Amino acid sequence: MTSKLFASFSPDPDHPMIYIYGNPEGLRTLAAKLIELADNQQSEH
């Protein structure tokens, strides 16, 4: 199965939003990367 992940942005300055969607594998990959980044930031402080 191929990872698929898409993001779109709302250009409305009063209600900025980011939409993230994809298949389960793509979303799990994103989640793992976010956890890795958070762990690295915690170890730096």
N, C-alpha and C positions, 0 to 999 in steps of 0.2 A: 504494500500500500504506500502511496506517495503522500508525504506531508503536504497539507495545503493550509495556508494562513493568509488572511487578507485583512487589511486595515483601511479605514476611510476616516476622514476628518470633516467635522462640521465647520464651515468658515464663519459662522455666526459669532461675533465677538461677545455678545451678551449671553450666549449659551454654548460655549465651546464643548465639543464632545468628540471622543474617539470611539469608533465602532471596530471591534475586533471579532472576526468570525473565521471559522475554518473547520476542517474535519477533526475528529478526536486526536489523531496523531499530531497534527499541527498545533493544536491547542496545548497538548501535553508538552511538546517541545518548547513552546513559548513559556509555559509555566516553569519548566525545569531551568530555563535560562534566567528567568526573573529570580528564582530562588538562589541560583548560583551568584548572581549579581548582588543580591541582598546579603548573602553570607559573606562575600568578599568585602562589602562595605562595613559590615559589623566587625570584621577582624581588623580593619584598618583603624578603628576608633577605640 
